[in-house]
Amino acid sequence: MRIAFLGPEGTFCQAALLTMPLDAGTETVPAKSVQAAIDLVRDGDVDRALIPIENSVEGSVSVTLDELANGVRLVIVDEVTLPVRFTLMARPGVTLADVRTVASHPHALAQVRGWASENLPDATLIPALSTAGAAAALSVEPTPFDAAVAPRIAADHYGLDVLADGIGDTEEAATRFVLVQRPGALPAPTGADKTTLSLYMRQDEPGALMAILNEFAVRGVNLTRIESRPTKRVLGDYFFSVDVEGHVADARVAEALMGLHRVCLDVRFLGSYPRHDGKAPVLRSGVTDVDFADAAAWLDRLKESGT
């Protein structure tokens, strides 16, 4: 088993991957970007990839949503959430007073903006492909900036000094990562699952979104995330990326997908997988598998005998 992750060594993504149960002999492969990690899976160079999809402060990772919605289809088979704790680091000998430029991933910079404004008011924040990538750039001469914001493990890995620890503006910050692979056997339902979809409208008209939401609502399927993303075809043309509670093997989710297939131009199924928090959905009366089975049996009797 070979699993790619958003690299280089020392990223939050790698830290998240190491919290997951990995088979003995699993090889982890750093990728320079989310796109590169996904391409490694699509090309068959690795079996799976762990990539960030959502942050509690900055919201969804748009490149992940867009890549999964387009190109050769991949499916999500697992997810993991990691608390995010940021560290400001620099080459040995650099002090906090010396820092004029700070680099990190844009999501990380957004989550330390308040701290930086108070403690480094004159510093320029520079976006980088990853947090650990910014730290890695400090390990070679000449350095393109003075300091980096990254996980603490990056300082240890690249031999950097810690200038400040725990500098995030939100203590409860967390990032959600998803494990993707080429389509195949789905994880078995656990009773606490999530399904991810990309939904394309037939045409932009009044009630188009309502028609999509109605397919979930009437079957008691709860949405945990919904957002629009541009299709990149023409201005104003969007698709919807959604996460819902439940597994495609659940009757309510399966029937909702059949309904969406009728009302949408396209439905891209991106996997059913266990929820990271193990939280089972609260189902109202009439939407359990037993309720759907009873309804199907009643309809069969009606067709056979008319009673």
Backbone bond lengths (Angstrom), bond angles and torsions (degrees), N, CA, C in turn:
res aa  C-N    CA-C-N  psi(-1)  N-CA   C-N-CA  omega(-1)  CA-C   N-CA-C  phi
1 M - - - 1.458 - - 1.527 109.98 -
2 R 1.341 115.72 127.24 1.463 121.46 176.02 1.525 107.98 -119.83
3 I 1.329 116.73 126.96 1.461 122.18 -177.18 1.520 109.17 -123.55
4 A 1.326 116.42 122.37 1.455 121.25 176.20 1.527 109.64 -85.83
5 F 1.322 115.74 156.15 1.461 121.02 175.02 1.517 108.35 -146.71
6 L 1.330 115.81 159.01 1.459 120.63 178.44 1.519 108.53 -67.01
7 G 1.320 116.42 109.55 1.451 121.71 -175.45 1.509 112.06 -98.45
8 P 1.339 114.39 -167.30 1.467 127.82 5.65 1.522 112.35 -79.55
9 E 1.321 117.18 -162.02 1.457 121.56 178.49 1.528 109.76 -56.52
10 G 1.354 115.09 137.39 1.457 119.11 175.48 1.509 115.25 99.78
11 T 1.340 118.93 9.57 1.465 121.18 178.37 1.520 111.27 -82.98
12 F 1.337 115.18 164.28 1.460 120.10 171.59 1.521 110.22 -60.05
13 C 1.335 116.12 -34.18 1.458 120.25 -179.75 1.524 110.86 -62.55
14 Q 1.317 117.42 -42.50 1.451 120.14 176.90 1.526 110.61 -65.19
15 A 1.342 116.85 -41.23 1.462 120.32 178.22 1.525 110.55 -61.09
16 A 1.346 117.05 -39.69 1.459 120.76 178.04 1.526 110.99 -65.57
17 L 1.329 116.36 -41.93 1.462 120.67 -179.94 1.530 110.89 -60.68
18 L 1.316 116.62 -38.10 1.460 120.46 -177.66 1.523 112.59 -72.08
19 T 1.342 117.43 -12.84 1.468 119.92 175.18 1.525 111.88 -85.07
20 M 1.329 117.58 -10.82 1.455 121.51 -176.96 1.528 110.41 -88.49
21 P 1.330 117.38 150.70 1.474 119.44 177.16 1.523 110.65 -71.08
22 L 1.319 116.78 111.74 1.461 122.20 -178.74 1.521 110.18 -109.24
23 D 1.324 115.33 140.61 1.457 119.61 177.34 1.529 110.11 -66.66
24 A 1.331 115.48 150.55 1.456 120.25 176.36 1.530 109.36 -58.26
25 G 1.307 116.43 135.54 1.451 120.49 179.78 1.511 114.81 87.85
26 T 1.345 117.40 0.40 1.460 119.63 178.14 1.523 110.07 -64.28
27 E 1.326 116.33 131.65 1.460 121.49 178.49 1.522 109.07 -101.15
28 T 1.326 117.16 128.56 1.461 121.32 177.45 1.516 109.18 -101.53
29 V 1.340 115.64 136.10 1.462 121.71 -172.04 1.518 109.77 -124.93
30 P 1.342 118.97 114.51 1.467 119.89 178.08 1.520 111.24 -71.27
31 A 1.338 115.80 139.53 1.469 121.78 175.98 1.524 108.31 -119.55
32 K 1.317 116.74 149.98 1.464 120.08 -172.58 1.528 112.86 -76.74
33 S 1.323 117.97 -15.34 1.462 121.07 -179.19 1.519 109.46 -158.75
34 V 1.333 116.23 168.36 1.460 120.67 175.04 1.522 110.03 -60.09
35 Q 1.325 115.99 -44.55 1.468 120.59 178.62 1.523 111.20 -57.83
36 A 1.335 116.42 -43.48 1.462 120.37 -179.06 1.526 110.93 -65.53
37 A 1.327 117.99 -39.31 1.465 121.26 178.91 1.525 110.87 -63.85
38 I 1.332 116.42 -42.76 1.464 120.97 179.14 1.525 110.54 -66.04
39 D 1.329 116.80 -41.03 1.461 120.14 179.55 1.530 111.80 -63.45
40 L 1.329 116.96 -34.88 1.459 119.88 177.89 1.523 111.22 -61.30
41 V 1.341 116.47 -37.46 1.463 120.66 177.67 1.521 110.31 -71.10
42 R 1.311 116.95 -46.74 1.465 121.13 -178.22 1.527 111.85 -61.72
43 D 1.316 116.33 -35.68 1.467 120.51 -178.60 1.524 112.65 -83.28
44 G 1.350 117.46 -5.84 1.454 120.54 179.18 1.513 114.50 81.83
45 D 1.350 117.39 10.82 1.462 120.38 179.82 1.534 112.05 -76.06
46 V 1.333 116.37 -26.07 1.463 121.51 173.60 1.523 107.63 -134.01
47 D 1.325 116.38 164.38 1.461 120.87 -179.49 1.523 112.27 -83.87
48 R 1.339 115.72 -37.09 1.456 120.78 -176.08 1.526 109.51 -145.89
49 A 1.329 115.66 168.43 1.463 120.60 174.23 1.518 108.77 -144.06
50 L 1.332 116.20 139.59 1.462 121.96 173.98 1.523 107.30 -103.44
51 I 1.341 115.88 123.64 1.468 120.95 -175.78 1.524 109.47 -136.65
52 P 1.334 117.66 150.37 1.474 120.38 177.90 1.514 111.03 -74.09
53 I 1.332 116.42 141.77 1.462 119.99 179.10 1.518 112.95 -126.92
54 E 1.339 117.28 -22.71 1.460 118.73 -173.89 1.519 110.07 -158.75
55 N 1.340 115.64 139.92 1.454 121.92 176.47 1.527 109.08 -124.41
56 S 1.326 116.79 140.81 1.455 120.81 -175.17 1.525 112.81 -68.14
57 V 1.330 117.47 -18.84 1.463 120.91 -179.30 1.524 111.43 -101.05
58 E 1.316 117.09 -47.41 1.456 121.83 -173.31 1.527 113.99 -97.69
59 G 1.337 117.35 -4.24 1.451 119.59 179.49 1.519 112.93 84.00
60 S 1.323 115.45 -156.63 1.460 120.31 -173.33 1.522 112.55 -73.83
61 V 1.338 114.78 154.74 1.463 122.07 176.45 1.525 106.65 -89.92
62 S 1.316 116.36 105.60 1.462 120.83 -169.66 1.522 112.91 -61.79
63 V 1.329 117.93 -37.35 1.470 119.50 -178.32 1.523 110.36 -63.91
64 T 1.322 118.06 -34.88 1.463 120.70 178.55 1.519 110.67 -68.14
65 L 1.341 116.90 -46.54 1.467 120.38 179.59 1.519 110.71 -59.89
66 D 1.331 116.60 -43.72 1.461 120.07 -176.27 1.523 112.32 -70.25
67 E 1.319 117.16 -39.65 1.464 120.21 179.86 1.528 111.45 -67.54
68 L 1.328 117.38 -39.30 1.460 119.55 179.44 1.528 111.48 -71.62
69 A 1.323 116.89 -25.68 1.465 120.63 -178.93 1.519 112.30 -82.28
70 N 1.322 117.72 -14.06 1.461 121.32 -175.61 1.522 110.26 -130.18
71 G 1.312 115.97 166.84 1.458 120.77 176.93 1.521 112.24 74.49
72 V 1.328 115.51 -165.97 1.465 121.33 -179.80 1.525 108.69 -61.54
73 R 1.323 115.90 129.51 1.474 120.33 -172.11 1.519 111.69 -70.82
74 L 1.330 114.63 135.32 1.454 123.36 169.77 1.521 107.87 -119.34
75 V 1.327 117.10 162.82 1.465 120.37 177.77 1.525 109.11 -127.75
76 I 1.328 114.17 150.02 1.466 121.71 177.01 1.524 108.17 -86.97
77 V 1.337 116.60 132.02 1.466 120.41 -179.79 1.530 112.42 -117.82
78 D 1.333 117.03 -8.01 1.465 119.15 178.38 1.522 108.14 -167.00
79 E 1.329 115.83 164.05 1.455 120.94 175.40 1.523 109.25 -143.37
80 V 1.320 115.77 158.64 1.458 121.66 178.09 1.522 107.52 -148.33
81 T 1.323 116.33 143.98 1.456 121.52 177.54 1.519 109.27 -116.08
82 L 1.329 115.90 135.38 1.463 121.22 -177.53 1.523 110.04 -124.13
83 P 1.341 118.14 126.76 1.466 119.89 171.99 1.521 109.60 -59.71
84 V 1.320 117.15 140.67 1.456 121.68 -174.87 1.528 109.71 -107.51
85 R 1.328 115.94 119.01 1.459 122.44 177.11 1.530 107.96 -125.04
86 F 1.334 117.10 123.59 1.458 121.60 -173.62 1.524 112.84 -102.15
87 T 1.331 114.62 147.14 1.461 122.50 178.85 1.527 109.10 -129.56
88 L 1.331 116.57 137.87 1.455 121.19 173.19 1.527 107.61 -94.36
89 M 1.320 116.54 125.83 1.469 121.14 -174.81 1.518 111.06 -134.64
90 A 1.352 114.98 155.84 1.459 120.15 -178.92 1.528 109.24 -153.06
91 R 1.331 115.59 172.07 1.469 119.87 176.91 1.525 110.05 -64.43
92 P 1.323 117.38 150.38 1.465 120.29 177.71 1.525 111.20 -53.52
93 G 1.331 116.59 134.84 1.460 122.37 -179.93 1.508 113.69 99.23
94 V 1.358 117.91 -19.57 1.463 121.53 178.08 1.522 109.06 -82.06
95 T 1.320 117.09 131.54 1.461 121.84 178.53 1.525 109.74 -105.96
96 L 1.321 115.39 168.84 1.462 120.40 179.04 1.527 110.62 -59.58
97 A 1.322 116.85 -35.48 1.464 120.67 -179.56 1.526 112.20 -67.92
98 D 1.345 117.36 -20.60 1.466 121.24 -179.07 1.528 113.26 -82.64
99 V 1.315 117.30 -14.71 1.466 121.30 -170.05 1.528 111.47 -77.01
100 R 1.315 114.76 119.68 1.473 121.37 175.89 1.529 111.91 -118.65
101 T 1.320 117.63 -20.50 1.462 122.34 178.74 1.527 109.21 -135.32
102 V 1.345 115.66 136.39 1.469 121.88 -178.48 1.523 108.20 -131.65
103 A 1.336 116.81 131.08 1.465 121.03 -178.82 1.519 111.09 -117.67
104 S 1.335 115.92 149.23 1.462 122.44 173.55 1.526 108.23 -175.51
105 H 1.339 115.36 176.59 1.465 120.34 173.46 1.528 108.64 -62.77
106 P 1.339 119.33 143.74 1.467 121.35 -178.11 1.524 114.07 -53.73
107 H 1.329 117.48 -37.72 1.463 119.28 178.53 1.524 111.11 -64.74
108 A 1.327 117.03 -37.88 1.461 120.60 178.45 1.526 110.60 -68.12
109 L 1.322 117.17 -43.20 1.459 120.39 179.34 1.526 111.05 -60.26
110 A 1.332 116.13 -38.72 1.463 119.59 179.36 1.521 111.51 -64.75
111 Q 1.313 116.77 -31.05 1.462 120.54 -176.28 1.530 113.64 -86.07
112 V 1.331 117.62 -6.14 1.471 120.47 175.94 1.525 110.76 -120.87
113 R 1.324 117.18 12.66 1.463 120.61 -175.10 1.525 111.90 -61.44
114 G 1.339 116.08 -40.22 1.459 118.90 179.46 1.514 111.87 -63.77
115 W 1.335 116.87 -45.53 1.474 121.05 178.69 1.518 110.41 -62.16
116 A 1.323 116.76 -44.30 1.464 120.67 -178.66 1.521 111.10 -64.34
117 S 1.326 116.82 -38.56 1.463 120.10 179.78 1.521 111.43 -63.01
118 E 1.326 115.98 -35.51 1.463 120.57 -178.70 1.520 112.67 -82.04
119 N 1.335 117.06 -38.52 1.457 120.79 -173.02 1.519 114.69 -102.21
120 L 1.341 116.81 -22.90 1.463 121.62 178.48 1.527 109.07 -134.87
121 P 1.327 117.43 61.11 1.470 120.35 -171.97 1.523 114.26 -61.92
122 D 1.329 117.91 -25.31 1.472 120.32 -177.68 1.524 112.87 -98.99
123 A 1.322 117.80 1.48 1.464 120.82 -177.11 1.524 111.27 -79.21
124 T 1.317 116.04 146.25 1.463 122.85 175.21 1.525 108.72 -96.36
125 L 1.338 116.80 131.09 1.459 122.05 179.44 1.524 109.21 -94.21
126 I 1.322 116.42 128.07 1.467 122.37 -173.48 1.529 109.76 -118.21
127 P 1.335 118.85 123.68 1.472 120.29 179.57 1.523 112.20 -71.61
128 A 1.345 115.86 143.93 1.463 122.95 177.07 1.522 108.77 -132.02
129 L 1.339 117.56 166.04 1.462 121.20 -178.73 1.521 112.15 -65.83
130 S 1.337 117.73 -30.74 1.457 121.40 179.47 1.514 109.45 -155.38
131 T 1.327 116.46 163.04 1.461 120.63 177.52 1.524 110.54 -64.22
132 A 1.329 116.41 -48.72 1.464 119.86 -178.90 1.520 111.43 -68.32
133 G 1.327 117.77 -29.17 1.450 120.25 176.69 1.520 111.15 -62.77
134 A 1.325 115.82 -38.30 1.459 119.77 176.56 1.521 110.20 -64.93
135 A 1.345 116.47 -42.05 1.463 119.93 178.32 1.528 110.77 -64.24
136 A 1.332 116.59 -41.42 1.460 120.56 -179.44 1.521 111.42 -62.04
137 A 1.332 116.83 -35.56 1.465 120.12 -178.91 1.523 111.78 -65.19
138 L 1.337 117.00 -23.41 1.460 120.49 179.19 1.526 112.52 -79.18
139 S 1.320 116.73 -11.59 1.465 120.05 -175.59 1.524 113.10 -85.68
140 V 1.337 117.03 -3.57 1.462 120.72 179.92 1.525 109.42 -128.87
141 E 1.313 115.76 152.94 1.468 121.96 177.06 1.525 109.96 -96.66
142 P 1.338 118.88 146.62 1.463 125.85 -8.07 1.521 110.33 -80.16
143 T 1.309 117.13 147.46 1.467 120.59 -179.12 1.526 109.63 -81.45
144 P 1.340 117.49 134.17 1.467 120.62 -177.46 1.522 113.87 -79.12
145 F 1.325 117.30 -10.65 1.471 122.13 178.86 1.521 107.97 -155.83
146 D 1.318 116.38 174.42 1.463 120.30 -172.15 1.518 114.10 -88.06
147 A 1.342 117.29 -33.98 1.462 120.45 -174.37 1.519 109.95 -149.73
148 A 1.316 115.26 166.67 1.466 121.52 -179.95 1.521 109.55 -135.30
149 V 1.329 115.50 150.55 1.460 122.66 171.72 1.520 107.14 -105.84
150 A 1.334 116.52 120.71 1.461 121.07 -174.40 1.528 109.18 -158.36
151 P 1.341 117.62 174.22 1.463 119.74 174.00 1.524 111.03 -64.34
152 R 1.300 117.11 152.90 1.466 121.77 -179.10 1.536 111.20 -56.32
153 I 1.339 117.06 -35.46 1.466 119.26 -176.90 1.522 111.68 -63.81
154 A 1.336 117.48 -23.32 1.463 120.15 179.10 1.522 110.76 -68.37
155 A 1.329 117.43 -35.13 1.465 120.52 178.25 1.521 110.21 -63.31
156 D 1.331 116.08 -42.62 1.459 120.08 178.38 1.522 111.27 -65.26
157 H 1.345 115.82 -41.66 1.468 120.34 -175.41 1.526 111.76 -67.83
158 Y 1.346 117.44 -37.69 1.456 120.40 -174.15 1.533 113.27 -104.43
159 G 1.322 117.70 8.81 1.456 121.03 175.76 1.514 114.21 67.74
160 L 1.325 117.22 39.95 1.455 121.93 -178.21 1.528 111.21 -104.19
161 D 1.322 115.66 157.23 1.464 121.00 176.60 1.525 109.62 -88.86
162 V 1.318 116.10 143.27 1.460 121.72 176.14 1.527 108.89 -87.07
163 L 1.329 116.13 119.60 1.465 121.07 178.28 1.527 111.61 -91.96
164 A 1.327 116.64 -31.93 1.469 121.06 178.25 1.523 108.14 -159.84
165 D 1.312 116.30 140.51 1.469 121.18 -177.53 1.525 109.57 -120.30
166 G 1.340 116.14 152.62 1.458 120.40 178.59 1.513 112.74 61.99
167 I 1.326 117.29 48.47 1.465 120.99 -172.53 1.535 113.55 -96.49
168 G 1.317 118.08 6.34 1.461 120.49 179.41 1.512 111.70 -65.43
169 D 1.335 116.56 146.49 1.459 121.13 179.87 1.518 112.81 -76.21
170 T 1.340 117.42 -18.64 1.460 121.90 -178.43 1.527 109.34 -127.24
171 E 1.323 116.15 116.28 1.463 119.96 -176.36 1.521 112.67 -66.15
172 E 1.346 116.96 -28.98 1.466 120.64 -176.72 1.522 112.61 -89.01
173 A 1.318 118.60 9.41 1.464 121.16 -176.85 1.524 111.25 -58.67
174 A 1.326 115.85 139.26 1.461 121.52 178.76 1.519 109.12 -149.03
175 T 1.311 116.18 152.47 1.466 122.17 176.71 1.522 109.23 -120.50
176 R 1.316 114.59 137.09 1.463 121.34 177.73 1.520 108.77 -100.07
177 F 1.331 115.87 132.17 1.457 123.10 178.72 1.527 108.81 -117.88
178 V 1.336 116.38 147.73 1.461 120.56 177.53 1.519 109.89 -122.05
179 L 1.331 115.09 144.85 1.458 122.72 178.38 1.518 108.22 -99.32
180 V 1.324 117.73 119.02 1.463 121.66 -175.32 1.529 110.44 -115.48
181 Q 1.335 114.47 151.67 1.462 121.21 176.75 1.520 108.75 -150.91
182 R 1.336 116.53 173.78 1.456 119.76 175.10 1.526 109.50 -69.02
183 P 1.339 118.29 152.34 1.467 120.39 -177.05 1.521 112.53 -56.74
184 G 1.307 115.67 141.28 1.464 123.02 179.05 1.511 108.59 -172.72
185 A 1.307 117.38 -150.81 1.456 121.33 179.40 1.530 109.81 -62.92
186 L 1.326 116.21 133.62 1.456 120.99 -179.34 1.523 110.53 -82.94
187 P 1.330 117.76 152.17 1.463 119.63 171.31 1.526 109.86 -58.34
188 A 1.315 117.17 142.40 1.463 121.10 179.47 1.522 109.52 -66.90
189 P 1.334 117.02 147.50 1.472 119.47 177.56 1.518 111.37 -63.22
190 T 1.334 115.76 142.03 1.462 121.42 -179.63 1.523 112.57 -111.93
191 G 1.331 117.03 -12.19 1.460 120.64 -172.74 1.512 111.89 93.61
192 A 1.338 116.37 -11.32 1.470 121.97 176.11 1.524 106.85 -136.33
193 D 1.334 115.13 77.13 1.461 121.02 -170.81 1.520 111.39 -124.84
194 K 1.321 114.22 171.91 1.453 122.25 178.81 1.525 107.68 -139.12
195 T 1.332 116.52 146.00 1.459 122.29 176.23 1.523 108.67 -125.70
196 T 1.321 116.45 135.54 1.464 121.86 -178.69 1.524 109.79 -114.52
197 L 1.339 116.07 137.05 1.464 122.47 -175.93 1.522 110.43 -139.02
198 S 1.330 115.83 152.15 1.455 122.73 166.12 1.525 106.57 -115.92
199 L 1.328 117.07 124.85 1.461 122.19 -172.07 1.524 110.33 -118.97
200 Y 1.329 115.58 129.30 1.457 121.99 -178.45 1.527 109.62 -114.24
201 M 1.333 116.82 127.02 1.458 121.45 179.10 1.524 110.70 -74.45
202 R 1.337 115.21 150.02 1.467 119.03 175.32 1.521 110.61 -66.32
203 Q 1.334 116.35 -43.11 1.455 120.96 177.10 1.522 109.05 -158.68
204 D 1.318 116.01 155.45 1.455 121.30 179.48 1.523 108.70 -80.43
205 E 1.321 115.68 108.39 1.460 120.80 -178.21 1.520 108.80 -150.10
206 P 1.336 117.73 160.54 1.467 120.05 178.93 1.529 111.06 -56.93
207 G 1.328 116.41 131.27 1.462 120.80 177.53 1.509 115.21 88.07
208 A 1.351 117.97 1.18 1.467 120.21 -177.48 1.525 110.91 -63.62
209 L 1.325 117.46 -45.05 1.463 120.19 178.33 1.523 110.55 -68.37
210 M 1.327 116.75 -38.82 1.462 120.17 178.24 1.522 111.44 -59.61
211 A 1.322 116.95 -38.34 1.464 120.56 179.16 1.521 110.67 -62.82
212 I 1.341 116.84 -38.38 1.461 120.89 177.98 1.519 110.56 -67.79
213 L 1.327 116.27 -48.98 1.467 120.34 -177.71 1.524 111.62 -63.47
214 N 1.315 116.14 -32.67 1.462 120.02 -178.53 1.524 111.61 -63.79
215 E 1.339 116.96 -34.59 1.469 119.86 178.90 1.526 111.17 -61.14
216 F 1.318 116.96 -33.45 1.462 120.67 176.06 1.524 111.41 -78.82
217 A 1.332 116.59 -45.14 1.464 121.12 -172.21 1.515 112.50 -62.40
218 V 1.330 117.50 -45.18 1.462 119.43 -174.93 1.529 112.02 -68.64
219 R 1.321 116.68 -17.22 1.475 120.51 -179.61 1.526 112.37 -106.31
220 G 1.327 116.37 6.48 1.456 120.14 176.17 1.509 114.24 70.80
221 V 1.345 117.12 30.73 1.466 121.26 179.11 1.527 108.27 -96.90
222 N 1.323 116.45 118.98 1.461 121.61 -177.12 1.521 111.22 -88.19
223 L 1.332 116.47 134.13 1.456 121.81 175.70 1.526 109.41 -90.09
224 T 1.334 116.89 131.79 1.461 121.31 175.89 1.523 111.83 -100.57
225 R 1.334 116.85 -14.44 1.464 121.36 176.75 1.513 109.17 -159.77
226 I 1.347 117.07 136.62 1.458 121.86 171.96 1.517 108.24 -148.50
227 E 1.322 116.04 134.91 1.450 120.63 176.92 1.520 109.21 -157.01
228 S 1.319 114.84 156.99 1.464 119.95 179.18 1.519 109.47 -99.37
229 R 1.345 114.40 146.03 1.458 122.12 177.36 1.527 108.36 -135.75
230 P 1.326 117.95 142.21 1.467 119.56 178.36 1.527 111.52 -66.58
231 T 1.341 115.16 140.93 1.462 119.31 177.86 1.520 112.10 -75.85
232 K 1.336 116.33 -12.54 1.470 123.52 -179.12 1.524 112.27 71.01
233 R 1.324 116.09 16.71 1.470 119.73 177.78 1.527 110.19 -93.75
234 V 1.340 116.02 -63.30 1.460 120.74 177.33 1.522 108.16 -135.11
235 L 1.317 116.08 157.77 1.455 121.47 179.70 1.528 110.20 -60.93
236 G 1.327 116.27 130.75 1.457 121.05 178.18 1.516 114.82 90.67
237 D 1.350 117.47 0.08 1.464 121.10 179.87 1.528 108.56 -98.74
238 Y 1.338 116.60 118.84 1.459 121.70 -173.34 1.525 111.67 -127.86
239 F 1.340 115.60 156.06 1.459 121.73 167.43 1.522 107.81 -119.70
240 F 1.337 116.44 166.91 1.454 121.60 -179.19 1.523 110.04 -111.96
241 S 1.317 115.20 129.49 1.462 121.90 174.94 1.527 107.14 -103.23
242 V 1.343 116.99 125.00 1.459 120.27 -174.91 1.524 111.59 -135.43
243 D 1.322 114.94 148.38 1.459 123.08 166.66 1.522 106.83 -116.00
244 V 1.328 117.02 136.05 1.459 120.75 178.47 1.520 109.57 -128.52
245 E 1.327 115.47 154.86 1.453 120.21 175.48 1.521 109.87 -74.86
246 G 1.324 115.97 135.50 1.452 119.97 176.28 1.515 113.69 114.44
247 H 1.321 114.58 170.26 1.468 124.10 -176.79 1.520 108.65 -114.69
248 V 1.325 116.88 150.93 1.460 120.01 179.60 1.528 111.17 -60.03
249 A 1.333 117.44 -21.76 1.460 120.82 176.51 1.533 112.30 -75.55
250 D 1.332 118.39 -14.47 1.465 122.00 176.13 1.526 108.60 -75.78
251 A 1.323 117.10 135.58 1.462 120.82 -174.98 1.522 112.25 -58.39
252 R 1.335 117.25 -41.49 1.464 119.57 -176.99 1.534 111.40 -64.70
253 V 1.343 116.68 -38.09 1.462 120.54 179.29 1.524 109.94 -72.56
254 A 1.317 117.25 -42.10 1.462 120.85 179.98 1.529 111.15 -60.92
255 E 1.343 116.83 -44.06 1.468 119.66 179.84 1.524 111.32 -68.31
256 A 1.350 117.01 -34.10 1.457 119.59 176.36 1.527 110.54 -64.25
257 L 1.335 117.29 -39.36 1.463 120.72 178.06 1.531 111.08 -64.98
258 M 1.328 116.83 -39.32 1.463 118.99 177.05 1.521 110.85 -63.63
259 G 1.340 116.71 -39.78 1.454 120.15 176.88 1.518 112.06 -64.45
260 L 1.321 116.83 -41.30 1.459 120.79 178.74 1.525 110.96 -65.12
261 H 1.318 116.61 -35.57 1.468 120.47 178.25 1.526 110.61 -61.04
262 R 1.331 116.28 -30.47 1.468 119.90 179.56 1.525 112.09 -78.43
263 V 1.348 117.92 -36.07 1.463 119.69 -172.08 1.528 113.64 -98.81
264 C 1.326 118.18 -15.63 1.467 121.08 -177.59 1.521 111.82 -100.58
265 L 1.320 115.58 154.03 1.463 120.25 172.65 1.523 109.89 -66.60
266 D 1.341 116.00 -39.18 1.459 120.79 179.64 1.519 108.99 -154.81
267 V 1.319 115.84 144.25 1.452 123.18 174.36 1.524 107.03 -124.04
268 R 1.318 116.81 114.31 1.469 119.90 177.02 1.518 108.16 -99.51
269 F 1.328 115.53 111.74 1.462 122.18 178.41 1.527 108.55 -80.77
270 L 1.337 115.67 122.05 1.463 120.90 -176.07 1.523 112.71 -113.09
271 G 1.342 116.37 19.34 1.449 118.61 170.99 1.515 115.59 113.37
272 S 1.336 115.25 150.77 1.457 124.71 169.32 1.524 106.67 -119.94
273 Y 1.321 117.07 132.81 1.462 120.67 -169.69 1.529 109.98 -156.25
274 P 1.326 118.62 162.40 1.470 121.47 -178.50 1.525 111.43 -66.52
275 R 1.338 116.13 140.00 1.460 120.92 174.17 1.518 110.19 -71.37
276 H 1.317 116.10 143.20 1.465 119.97 -178.69 1.512 112.40 -65.97
277 D 1.356 117.17 -29.05 1.460 120.09 -176.70 1.527 113.14 -93.68
278 G 1.343 117.85 -2.92 1.455 121.37 178.81 1.515 114.21 65.59
279 K 1.327 117.85 18.19 1.464 122.14 -176.24 1.523 110.84 -82.29
280 A 1.328 116.49 118.65 1.459 121.09 178.73 1.528 109.77 -81.95
281 P 1.328 118.50 144.36 1.469 120.37 179.94 1.519 111.87 -70.05
282 V 1.316 115.16 151.09 1.466 121.05 173.95 1.530 106.85 -93.84
283 L 1.324 117.20 115.11 1.464 121.69 -174.05 1.520 110.70 -102.58
284 R 1.315 115.36 133.10 1.461 119.88 175.93 1.519 109.67 -78.08
285 S 1.298 116.07 164.06 1.460 120.83 178.17 1.525 110.49 -60.50
286 G 1.340 115.86 135.11 1.453 121.15 175.93 1.513 115.16 102.25
287 V 1.347 118.53 -4.51 1.466 119.29 -176.29 1.530 112.61 -124.35
288 T 1.331 117.91 11.95 1.465 119.87 176.04 1.527 109.29 -79.57
289 D 1.324 117.35 166.89 1.459 121.27 177.37 1.522 110.61 -60.16
290 V 1.315 116.42 -37.31 1.470 120.31 178.51 1.519 110.29 -62.77
291 D 1.337 116.93 -41.89 1.472 120.39 179.92 1.534 110.89 -63.08
292 F 1.324 116.97 -42.16 1.465 120.02 179.04 1.531 110.93 -67.17
293 A 1.328 116.76 -38.58 1.468 120.18 178.55 1.524 110.86 -65.53
294 D 1.330 117.23 -41.46 1.464 121.14 177.95 1.528 110.84 -62.56
295 A 1.318 115.96 -41.07 1.465 119.75 179.80 1.524 111.10 -65.19
296 A 1.342 117.02 -40.26 1.465 120.77 178.95 1.521 110.86 -65.80
297 A 1.338 116.60 -40.36 1.464 120.64 178.80 1.525 110.46 -64.90
298 W 1.326 117.17 -40.76 1.467 121.14 178.17 1.523 110.86 -61.55
299 L 1.340 116.51 -41.60 1.463 120.10 -179.37 1.535 111.13 -67.30
300 D 1.332 116.38 -38.12 1.459 119.68 176.84 1.534 111.06 -61.12
301 R 1.329 115.33 -43.27 1.477 118.86 178.64 1.512 110.39 -63.56
302 L 1.320 116.38 -39.59 1.459 120.63 -179.38 1.536 110.87 -63.26
303 K 1.326 116.20 -40.90 1.469 119.92 178.82 1.511 112.25 -67.00
304 E 1.319 117.09 -34.75 1.451 121.31 -175.81 1.529 112.73 -78.12
305 S 1.335 115.51 -42.41 1.467 118.15 -171.35 1.521 113.86 -121.82
306 G 1.314 116.11 -13.36 1.454 119.27 -177.65 1.519 113.41 77.13
307 T 1.327 116.89 10.56 1.468 119.47 -179.97 1.524 110.16 -127.46
